Amino acid sequence: MSETRPVLIHLGEKLNQIIVGQASLVQQLLVALLSGGHIILEGVPGTGKTLLVKVLAQLIQAEFRRVQLTPDVLPSDITGTNIFDLNSRSFTLKKGPVFTEVLLADEINRTPPKTQAALLEAMEEMQVTLDGESLPLPDLFWVIATQNPLEFEGTYPLPEAQLDRFLFKLVVDYPDQAAEKQMLLNRQAGFAGKRLDINRLQAITTVEEILQARQAVKGVKVSEVIIDYLLALVRASRQSVDLALGASPRAAGAWLQTAQAAAWLAGRDFVTPDDIKAVASPLLRHRLILKPEAMLDGLQIDSVIASVMNQVPVPR
């Protein structure tokens, strides 16, 4: 296994010390980081979504930018624009916040579709086109978008095409009582999550080591039996009586990639059925669409995913 794995394990441990009570979320975040896929973080205000991203960027020494998305944000506010300089009588490119390594798009469902679409090319092709010129983005370029599930008025739900470009949708739940008590103790001890506190955190790894780890993940072996198992799950999602839309071919490729990352983090150089299961919910919950009658019956997407997983026999 790659020598960078202990560094990633230490990174997860450090995140769990600071963002207490979210161990599963941190694990899934690391899987997404190793897979190079963008994330939607969904949770009510005050659950530490923004703090988690800021701390992670600090610990890996990545350039970090944040965009607070509101109904009046324009595409050029994200991608940048060419500004005419009267002195030189020429246009000068003013790059937007998208030209960074870790981009936090806060409350993405509060900005109009035209602005949401400004992220599409960047997320899919790792480049931005301004006035006909294609400009490359950093190798690490990683978008983490947050949204509040309780806000409906004045919001613009992401269309399916853009949702499919996010690797994971991670749900940030309330911490349990013990974790919340530890949060209060941390605050009482002086850590308030402010910028100065975050800047004092000692970096654990570098962007270069993260990119090396991504290459190591690609070397994790996947047997034909596992591939057949994954394809059977994909077909089962498309044939489910509760779903109007099953997993896409892009989802199948992402599923395999994230399972490799999960196996690598677990210290194995091969994928098991458990790795496939471990990433199923965050990978599928934003891609699958329930039928109207299923919604009327009160079915939740995670329960339908679990049902689909149970329909396919696990290979021995």
VOPAGU-2260 file (C-alpha; in pm, 1 decimal, decimal comma):
REM VOPAGU-2260
SITE   aa  ch    i         X         Y         Z
SITE  MET   A    0       0,0       0,0       0,0
SITE  SER   A    1     104,9     359,3     -59,5
SITE  GLU   A    2     310,3     532,2     209,6
SITE  THR   A    3      63,4     821,0     194,8
SITE  ARG   A    4    -215,8     612,1     351,7
SITE  PRO   A    5    -104,4     670,2     716,1
SITE  VAL   A    6    -108,3    1042,9     642,5
SITE  LEU   A    7    -470,6    1023,1     524,0
SITE  ILE   A    8    -565,2     818,7     831,5
SITE  HIS   A    9    -405,2    1084,6    1052,8
SITE  LEU   A   10    -594,1    1352,7     858,4
SITE  GLY   A   11    -922,5    1178,5     936,7
SITE  GLU   A   12    -831,6    1147,9    1304,9
SITE  LYS   A   13    -750,0    1519,6    1323,8
SITE  LEU   A   14   -1078,7    1613,3    1156,9
SITE  ASN   A   15   -1267,1    1396,5    1406,6
SITE  GLN   A   16   -1095,6    1576,9    1694,3
SITE  ILE   A   17   -1212,2    1915,0    1566,4
SITE  ILE   A   18   -1549,4    1824,0    1409,3
SITE  VAL   A   19   -1672,9    1591,0    1682,5
SITE  GLY   A   20   -1959,9    1347,9    1635,8
SITE  GLN   A   21   -1929,2    1322,3    1255,5
SITE  ALA   A   22   -1696,4    1022,8    1209,4
SITE  SER   A   23   -1900,1     868,2     927,2
SITE  LEU   A   24   -1920,2    1201,7     747,0
SITE  VAL   A   25   -1542,9    1251,6     775,7
SITE  GLN   A   26   -1480,0     902,5     635,5
SITE  GLN   A   27   -1702,9     969,8     334,9
SITE  LEU   A   28   -1537,4    1309,1     284,7
SITE  LEU   A   29   -1195,6    1143,7     264,6
SITE  VAL   A   30   -1327,4     889,1      14,0
SITE  ALA   A   31   -1452,8    1174,5    -204,1
SITE  LEU   A   32   -1121,3    1359,5    -169,8
SITE  LEU   A   33    -930,4    1049,8    -283,4
SITE  SER   A   34   -1175,4     997,7    -571,2
SITE  GLY   A   35   -1150,1    1358,1    -690,4
SITE  GLY   A   36   -1528,3    1401,8    -686,5
SITE  HIS   A   37   -1732,6    1705,9    -588,1
SITE  ILE   A   38   -1968,4    1701,9    -289,0
SITE  ILE   A   39   -2302,6    1837,2    -174,1
SITE  LEU   A   40   -2320,7    1888,3     201,2
SITE  GLU   A   41   -2680,6    1906,3     318,5
SITE  GLY   A   42   -2772,4    2001,4     671,2
SITE  VAL   A   43   -2952,0    2256,1     882,5
SITE  PRO   A   44   -2762,3    2572,1     984,7
SITE  GLY   A   45   -2517,3    2541,6    1271,4
SITE  THR   A   46   -2403,0    2182,5    1212,6
SITE  GLY   A   47   -2045,0    2274,1    1116,3
SITE  LYS   A   48   -2057,1    2235,3     738,2
SITE  THR   A   49   -1850,9    2544,9     659,2
SITE  LEU   A   50   -1609,9    2483,5     947,0
SITE  LEU   A   51   -1546,3    2127,3     825,2
SITE  VAL   A   52   -1443,7    2245,0     478,9
SITE  LYS   A   53   -1224,2    2527,6     610,8
SITE  VAL   A   54   -1043,2    2295,5     850,4
SITE  LEU   A   55    -987,4    2032,1     581,5
SITE  ALA   A   56    -840,7    2288,8     339,9
SITE  GLN   A   57    -606,8    2413,4     614,4
SITE  LEU   A   58    -490,4    2062,8     706,5
SITE  ILE   A   59    -396,6    1976,0     346,3
SITE  GLN   A   60    -243,7    2320,2     272,5
SITE  ALA   A   61    -485,5    2381,6     -13,9
SITE  GLU   A   62    -583,6    2721,1    -149,5
SITE  PHE   A   63    -936,8    2788,1     -26,2
SITE  ARG   A   64   -1205,9    3022,4    -155,1
SITE  ARG   A   65   -1564,7    3062,8     -45,4
SITE  VAL   A   66   -1862,7    3196,0    -242,2
SITE  GLN   A   67   -2179,2    3292,2     -58,0
SITE  LEU   A   68   -2444,2    3224,1    -320,0
SITE  THR   A   69   -2750,8    3447,9    -321,5
SITE  PRO   A   70   -3020,3    3523,2    -584,2
SITE  ASP   A   71   -2824,6    3824,3    -716,1
SITE  VAL   A   72   -2492,9    3642,6    -775,6
SITE  LEU   A   73   -2397,3    3641,5   -1146,4
SITE  PRO   A   74   -2195,8    3376,9   -1336,0
SITE  SER   A   75   -1909,1    3625,6   -1374,9
SITE  ASP   A   76   -1896,5    3657,3    -995,2
SITE  ILE   A   77   -1783,0    3295,1    -990,0
SITE  THR   A   78   -1577,8    3251,6   -1307,7
SITE  GLY   A   79   -1436,8    3602,5   -1343,1
SITE  THR   A   80   -1438,4    3848,5   -1632,0
SITE  ASN   A   81   -1217,5    4057,9   -1860,6
SITE  ILE   A   82   -1195,5    4420,4   -1746,1
SITE  PHE   A   83   -1089,3    4703,2   -1979,1
SITE  ASP   A   84    -792,0    4901,6   -1851,3
SITE  LEU   A   85    -813,2    5264,0   -1967,3
SITE  ASN   A   86    -442,0    5324,3   -1908,7
SITE  SER   A   87    -313,0    5030,8   -2113,8
SITE  ARG   A   88    -617,1    5025,8   -2344,5
SITE  SER   A   89    -635,4    4649,3   -2314,1
SITE  PHE   A   90    -843,2    4389,6   -2135,8
SITE  THR   A   91    -713,8    4233,1   -1814,6
SITE  LEU   A   92    -849,8    3905,5   -1683,6
SITE  LYS   A   93    -982,6    3922,1   -1329,6
SITE  LYS   A   94   -1016,6    3561,4   -1220,0
SITE  GLY   A   95   -1312,9    3461,5   -1006,0
SITE  PRO   A   96   -1309,7    3243,5    -693,6
SITE  VAL   A   97   -1348,1    2928,4    -906,3
SITE  PHE   A   98    -972,9    2947,4    -973,2
SITE  THR   A   99    -874,7    2774,9    -651,4
SITE  GLU   A  100    -808,7    2426,4    -515,0
SITE  VAL   A  101   -1097,1    2396,2    -269,0
SITE  LEU   A  102   -1410,6    2596,6    -351,4
SITE  LEU   A  103   -1691,3    2617,9     -97,2
SITE  ALA   A  104   -2017,3    2711,3    -273,2
SITE  ASP   A  105   -2233,3    2804,6      22,8
SITE  GLU   A  106   -2610,9    2759,1     -15,1
SITE  ILE   A  107   -2596,9    2659,3    -380,9
SITE  ASN   A  108   -2974,8    2620,1    -400,3
SITE  ARG   A  109   -3026,5    2990,2    -326,7
SITE  THR   A  110   -2871,1    3107,2    -655,9
SITE  PRO   A  111   -3048,5    3099,9    -997,8
SITE  PRO   A  112   -2990,6    2822,7   -1255,7
SITE  LYS   A  113   -2777,5    3047,1   -1480,2
SITE  THR   A  114   -2527,7    3095,7   -1199,1
SITE  GLN   A  115   -2544,9    2730,5   -1095,8
SITE  ALA   A  116   -2461,2    2637,5   -1455,2
SITE  ALA   A  117   -2145,0    2848,5   -1437,3
SITE  LEU   A  118   -1997,3    2569,0   -1227,5
SITE  LEU   A  119   -2087,4    2291,0   -1473,3
SITE  GLU   A  120   -1791,7    2325,2   -1710,6
SITE  ALA   A  121   -1550,2    2374,9   -1423,2
SITE  MET   A  122   -1673,0    2065,5   -1240,1
SITE  GLU   A  123   -1683,6    1838,7   -1543,9
SITE  GLU   A  124   -1391,2    1955,4   -1756,5
SITE  MET   A  125   -1156,6    2119,4   -1502,5
SITE  GLN   A  126   -1150,0    2439,1   -1705,8
SITE  VAL   A  127   -1329,8    2771,9   -1746,5
SITE  THR   A  128   -1399,9    2939,6   -2079,8
SITE  LEU   A  129   -1396,0    3319,7   -2078,0
SITE  ASP   A  130   -1445,3    3513,4   -2403,7
SITE  GLY   A  131   -1359,9    3204,2   -2605,8
SITE  GLU   A  132   -1040,1    3123,3   -2414,5
SITE  SER   A  133   -1021,4    2802,5   -2209,9
SITE  LEU   A  134    -834,7    2842,0   -1883,0
SITE  PRO   A  135    -727,7    2531,9   -1685,4
SITE  LEU   A  136    -808,7    2489,9   -1317,5
SITE  PRO   A  137    -571,8    2349,1   -1051,0
SITE  ASP   A  138    -519,4    1972,2   -1046,7
SITE  LEU   A  139    -688,8    1936,0    -708,0
SITE  PHE   A  140    -990,6    2155,7    -797,1
SITE  TRP   A  141   -1265,5    2039,1    -561,8
SITE  VAL   A  142   -1613,6    2186,9    -521,5
SITE  ILE   A  143   -1802,3    2140,6    -196,7
SITE  ALA   A  144   -2152,5    2287,8    -214,3
SITE  THR   A  145   -2376,1    2329,8      88,4
SITE  GLN   A  146   -2752,2    2355,7     104,5
SITE  ASN   A  147   -3019,0    2384,0     371,1
SITE  PRO   A  148   -3289,7    2113,5     334,3
SITE  LEU   A  149   -3549,5    2324,8     515,6
SITE  GLU   A  150   -3541,8    2628,5     287,3
SITE  PHE   A  151   -3798,0    2615,0       6,7
SITE  GLU   A  152   -3904,5    2975,0     -60,4
SITE  GLY   A  153   -3662,8    3164,9    -280,5
SITE  THR   A  154   -3459,1    2855,3    -365,8
SITE  TYR   A  155   -3366,1    2696,6    -697,6
SITE  PRO   A  156   -3329,1    2316,8    -670,8
SITE  LEU   A  157   -3039,3    2182,9    -873,3
SITE  PRO   A  158   -3144,1    2008,4   -1196,3
SITE  GLU   A  159   -3070,2    1637,8   -1239,9
SITE  ALA   A  160   -2792,6    1704,0   -1493,2
SITE  GLN   A  161   -2596,4    1909,7   -1243,4
SITE  LEU   A  162   -2672,4    1683,5    -949,0
SITE  ASP   A  163   -2520,2    1393,9   -1142,6
SITE  ARG   A  164   -2191,1    1583,0   -1155,7
SITE  PHE   A  165   -2159,3    1570,6    -779,4
SITE  LEU   A  166   -1994,3    1251,7    -660,3
SITE  PHE   A  167   -2152,3    1239,3    -313,7
SITE  LYS   A  168   -2441,0    1397,2    -130,1
SITE  LEU   A  169   -2350,3    1390,2     236,7
SITE  VAL   A  170   -2613,4    1456,7     501,8
SITE  VAL   A  171   -2488,9    1639,0     811,8
SITE  ASP   A  172   -2702,2    1522,9    1105,4
SITE  TYR   A  173   -2717,2    1661,0    1457,4
SITE  PRO   A  174   -2441,2    1517,8    1679,9
SITE  ASP   A  175   -2536,3    1284,2    1962,8
SITE  GLN   A  176   -2543,4    1408,3    2322,1
SITE  ALA   A  177   -2186,5    1304,0    2406,7
SITE  ALA   A  178   -2046,7    1468,8    2092,1
SITE  GLU   A  179   -2241,6    1788,2    2150,6
SITE  LYS   A  180   -2112,0    1802,9    2508,0
SITE  GLN   A  181   -1755,9    1773,1    2373,0
SITE  MET   A  182   -1828,7    2059,3    2133,7
SITE  LEU   A  183   -1930,7    2277,8    2426,8
SITE  LEU   A  184   -1619,8    2176,0    2620,1
SITE  ASN   A  185   -1403,7    2266,7    2320,7
SITE  ARG   A  186   -1571,3    2604,8    2297,7
SITE  GLN   A  187   -1526,1    2660,2    2670,2
SITE  ALA   A  188   -1156,4    2575,9    2629,2
SITE  GLY   A  189   -1125,0    2854,7    2373,3
SITE  PHE   A  190   -1173,2    2698,8    2028,5
SITE  ALA   A  191   -1451,7    2889,7    1855,0
SITE  GLY   A  192   -1389,6    2799,2    1492,0
SITE  LYS   A  193   -1282,7    3150,8    1399,5
SITE  ARG   A  194   -1034,1    3221,6    1123,2
SITE  LEU   A  195    -741,1    3277,9    1361,5
SITE  ASP   A  196    -803,9    2946,1    1535,4
SITE  ILE   A  197    -815,4    2759,9    1204,2
SITE  ASN   A  198    -496,2    2926,6    1079,7
SITE  ARG   A  199    -314,8    2800,8    1388,8
SITE  LEU   A  200    -384,0    2440,1    1292,8
SITE  GLN   A  201     -71,3    2259,2    1183,6
SITE  ALA   A  202     -93,8    2109,8     834,9
SITE  ILE   A  203     -86,8    1731,0     814,2
SITE  THR   A  204     -30,4    1675,5     443,9
SITE  THR   A  205       5,3    1861,2     116,1
SITE  VAL   A  206    -184,8    1887,2    -209,7
SITE  GLU   A  207      95,6    1692,9    -380,5
SITE  GLU   A  208      53,0    1401,2    -139,6
SITE  ILE   A  209    -324,1    1401,9    -197,3
SITE  LEU   A  210    -265,7    1379,9    -572,1
SITE  GLN   A  211     -19,0    1093,2    -515,7
SITE  ALA   A  212    -278,9     913,4    -305,7
SITE  ARG   A  213    -533,5     951,3    -585,4
SITE  GLN   A  214    -292,0     775,2    -820,6
SITE  ALA   A  215    -241,7     497,9    -564,8
SITE  VAL   A  216    -619,7     450,2    -537,6
SITE  LYS   A  217    -638,8     384,0    -911,4
SITE  GLY   A  218    -413,6      80,7    -858,4
SITE  VAL   A  219    -659,7     -94,8    -626,7
SITE  LYS   A  220    -767,1    -419,0    -793,6
SITE  VAL   A  221   -1128,5    -490,7    -885,2
SITE  SER   A  222   -1219,4    -848,3    -975,5
SITE  GLU   A  223   -1469,3    -933,2   -1246,8
SITE  VAL   A  224   -1698,2   -1077,5    -979,4
SITE  ILE   A  225   -1713,4    -738,0    -806,1
SITE  ILE   A  226   -1778,3    -559,5   -1135,5
SITE  ASP   A  227   -2066,1    -798,7   -1210,9
SITE  TYR   A  228   -2204,4    -736,7    -860,4
SITE  LEU   A  229   -2190,4    -359,7    -911,1
SITE  LEU   A  230   -2360,6    -385,8   -1251,6
SITE  ALA   A  231   -2634,2    -601,3   -1101,3
SITE  LEU   A  232   -2697,9    -329,1    -840,9
SITE  VAL   A  233   -2710,4     -62,0   -1112,1
SITE  ARG   A  234   -2963,1    -265,9   -1313,4
SITE  ALA   A  235   -3168,3    -330,1    -999,7
SITE  SER   A  236   -3193,9      44,5    -939,0
SITE  ARG   A  237   -3320,5      97,6   -1293,0
SITE  GLN   A  238   -3581,5    -176,2   -1251,2
SITE  SER   A  239   -3700,5     -76,3    -902,8
SITE  VAL   A  240   -4077,2     -27,6    -876,9
SITE  ASP   A  241   -4018,7     270,1    -645,4
SITE  LEU   A  242   -3782,0     463,6    -872,7
SITE  ALA   A  243   -3854,7     676,5   -1178,3
SITE  LEU   A  244   -3482,7     716,6   -1249,9
SITE  GLY   A  245   -3209,3     466,1   -1166,9
SITE  ALA   A  246   -2831,9     493,5   -1159,2
SITE  SER   A  247   -2666,7     638,0   -1470,8
SITE  PRO   A  248   -2351,6     503,1   -1641,9
SITE  ARG   A  249   -2165,1     797,5   -1484,5
SITE  ALA   A  250   -2291,1     681,5   -1145,3
SITE  ALA   A  251   -2166,1     326,6   -1213,2
SITE  GLY   A  252   -1816,9     454,5   -1294,6
SITE  ALA   A  253   -1814,8     677,1    -986,8
SITE  TRP   A  254   -1937,4     385,8    -773,1
SITE  LEU   A  255   -1640,8     173,7    -878,9
SITE  GLN   A  256   -1395,5     459,2    -823,3
SITE  THR   A  257   -1521,4     540,1    -474,6
SITE  ALA   A  258   -1522,7     172,7    -376,0
SITE  GLN   A  259   -1152,1     162,5    -470,0
SITE  ALA   A  260   -1090,7     466,2    -246,6
SITE  ALA   A  261   -1278,8     304,0      42,4
SITE  ALA   A  262   -1073,6     -14,7       4,4
SITE  TRP   A  263    -747,0     183,3      -6,8
SITE  LEU   A  264    -837,1     371,0     312,0
SITE  ALA   A  265    -914,7      37,9     478,2
SITE  GLY   A  266    -562,7     -81,5     394,5
SITE  ARG   A  267    -649,9    -323,5     115,5
SITE  ASP   A  268    -535,8    -335,9    -246,1
SITE  PHE   A  269    -857,4    -503,0    -363,8
SITE  VAL   A  270   -1228,6    -413,8    -351,9
SITE  THR   A  271   -1479,8    -620,9    -156,4
SITE  PRO   A  272   -1862,4    -617,8    -165,3
SITE  ASP   A  273   -1855,1    -426,3     164,2
SITE  ASP   A  274   -1670,8    -141,5     -11,1
SITE  ILE   A  275   -1946,3    -130,6    -272,6
SITE  LYS   A  276   -2210,6    -116,6       0,8
SITE  ALA   A  277   -2026,3     145,3     207,8
SITE  VAL   A  278   -2046,5     414,3     -61,4
SITE  ALA   A  279   -2391,0     330,8    -202,7
SITE  SER   A  280   -2606,1     580,1      -9,6
SITE  PRO   A  281   -2392,4     896,2     -49,6
SITE  LEU   A  282   -2331,2     810,6    -414,9
SITE  LEU   A  283   -2694,6     741,6    -511,0
SITE  ARG   A  284   -2921,3     949,3    -286,7
SITE  HIS   A  285   -2903,5    1258,6    -510,4
SITE  ARG   A  286   -2911,6    1067,2    -839,0
SITE  LEU   A  287   -3215,5     843,3    -795,8
SITE  ILE   A  288   -3565,9     986,2    -832,4
SITE  LEU   A  289   -3862,4     841,3    -645,6
SITE  LYS   A  290   -4189,3     776,9    -825,6
SITE  PRO   A  291   -4478,7    1000,9    -713,9
SITE  GLU   A  292   -4663,6     707,8    -559,3
SITE  ALA   A  293   -4353,1     614,6    -358,9
SITE  MET   A  294   -4331,7     969,1    -224,3
SITE  LEU   A  295   -4699,7     956,2    -131,9
SITE  ASP   A  296   -4630,6     636,7      59,6
SITE  GLY   A  297   -4367,9     827,8     258,8
SITE  LEU   A  298   -4069,9     630,2     131,8
SITE  GLN   A  299   -3727,0     786,4     187,4
SITE  ILE   A  300   -3455,1     757,9     -75,0
SITE  ASP   A  301   -3206,5     594,1     164,3
SITE  SER   A  302   -3454,8     319,4     249,9
SITE  VAL   A  303   -3515,3     252,7    -120,3
SITE  ILE   A  304   -3137,8     230,1    -176,0
SITE  ALA   A  305   -3115,4     -22,1     107,7
SITE  SER   A  306   -3398,9    -220,3     -50,9
SITE  VAL   A  307   -3220,1    -227,1    -386,6
SITE  MET   A  308   -2900,1    -345,8    -216,6
SITE  ASN   A  309   -3089,8    -628,8     -47,3
SITE  GLN   A  310   -3236,9    -748,6    -377,7
SITE  VAL   A  311   -2898,4    -844,6    -522,0
SITE  PRO   A  312   -2715,9   -1146,5    -375,4
SITE  VAL   A  313   -2370,3   -1069,6    -238,7
SITE  PRO   A  314   -2099,0   -1268,1    -422,7
SITE  ARG   A  315   -1908,0   -1521,2    -216,1
